[in-house]
Amino acid sequence: MANAATTRSLDLGNGLEITIEEHGDAVESKGRGLLLLHGGGGPRTMAGLGAALSEHAYVVRPTHPGFDGTPRVPWLDSVADLADAYLDLIEELGLTEVMVIGNSVGGWIAAEMALRDIGGRIMSLTLLNATGIRPDDATQITDTRALSPAAFGRLAFHNPALRPDPSALSDQQRAVLAANQQVLAFYTGEHFLFAPKLRRRLHRVTVPVLVAWGEEDCVVTPEYGRMYASAFANGHFRPIAEAGHLPQVEQLGSVLGTIGTFVEEVIEADSE
């Protein structure tokens, strides 16, 4: 049975406060847990996945500072800074065996975390249609900064019924979405969807990495995903049929099954 979510804010020092939603209890988890990192769509895009996974483990879902009106400190201004902040977060929570699951820019943050994890707290990564690495050519990735919400929805969602309807949003909801995109652009910097040097550093990540990819994504293509997986020493690419940029929203069951198989066939096999 899924654990109900509770919300609280944690002070990580230097003025940084992070809002998290938890399923379960960090202390009772005995150091094991799942950290779920959202993309530009905001924390709600990981809510269903978090609830489903809470049947099996302690789950924590932070809101990137600045998203949904949460406070952001001026010095926190890059994906690398977010990675450091979330390493501090899992340490503050007493987690020592963590699977980090990230969608879109959340996957980029997860990759950066693994590169910085000198404490060895991260046991594996799951990247869901992640951004972060330089594409081989311009057809593999779409700069979405100039797109309207409707145009982005057409690129990101395979199922038209799941595409957000901008006309149905209130003025306040539109303002929140616009502010979220400004915060996203602030963190991701000049290149927006990638860090020029990240790809050639990922071979240093030795933990198992699942790269699960919605096959119908027109924001970052499956070819980009395969390239991402091959950059890791222990990367595994798995396609998710009938899903776009947010497979955990469009095909939650398939994503859960893919993660479960990855745990059984890769993580548990590696630990034997």
C-alpha positions, 0 to 999 in steps of 0.5 A, a space after each residue: 500500500 502506498 504511503 501518504 505524502 507529507 510536506 516539510 522544509 529543510 534548512 541546509 545551511 547558507 540560507 538554503 531551504 528545500 521543500 520536500 514531499 516524503 512518502 514514509 519515514 527517513 529514520 525507519 528506512 534505515 538509510 535506504 530510499 529513493 530520491 525523485 527529481 522533477 524536470 521543467 514541468 514541476 514537482 507534480 510530474 513525479 507525484 504519481 511515480 513517487 506514490 507508486 514506488 512508496 509501496 516498496 521504499 521510502 521516497 523523497 521528492 524535493 521541489 527545485 528551489 524557485 519552482 512553484 513559488 518556493 524560495 531560492 537563494 542567489 548563490 544557487 544558480 546552476 545544475 551543479 549547485 542543485 546536485 551539491 544541494 541534493 547530496 547535502 539533502 540525502 546526507 541530512 536525511 541520513 540516507 546511505 543507499 539511494 536510487 536517484 530517479 530524474 526526469 528531463 533536467 532532473 536526470 541531468 541533476 542526477 548524473 551530476 550528483 553521481 559524479 560528485 558523490 564522494 560519500 558513496 551514498 548513491 547506489 544507482 541512477 534512473 534517467 527518464 528522458 534526461 537532458 544534460 549532454 551535448 547532442 551529436 547533431 541538432 536533430 536530437 534535441 529541441 530548444 524549447 525556450 521559445 515554444 508556447 505551452 501548446 507547442 511544447 505539449 505537442 512535442 512532449 506528449 504522445 497521447 493528445 489527451 494528456 497534453 495540458 490545455 493552456 486555455 483551461 489554466 487560470 491567470 495564477 497558474 499561467 504565472 506559476 508556469 512562466 515563473 518555473 520556466 524562468 527558474 529552469 532557464 536560470 539553472 541551466 544557463 547558456 546552452 539550456 538543455 546540456 552542459 558541453 563537457 558532461 558527456 565525456 565525464 560520465 564514464 567516471 560514474 560506476 554505479 548501475 544506470 538505467 536510461 529509460 526513454 519514451 520512444 515518441 519524445 520529440 524534445 530529446 530523441 531516443 537516439 540521444 537517450 542511447 548515446 546517454 546510456 553509452 556514456 556511462 560505464 554501466 549504462 542500460 538503455 530501455 525504451 518505453 513505448 507510447 510515451 513522450 518526454 514524461 514517460 512516468 506520466 504517460 506510461 507509469 506501469 511500463 516505467 515501474 516494470 522497467 525499473 523493477 526489472 532493472 533492479 532484479 537483473 542489474 542491481 541485485 545481480 551486481 551485488 551478488 
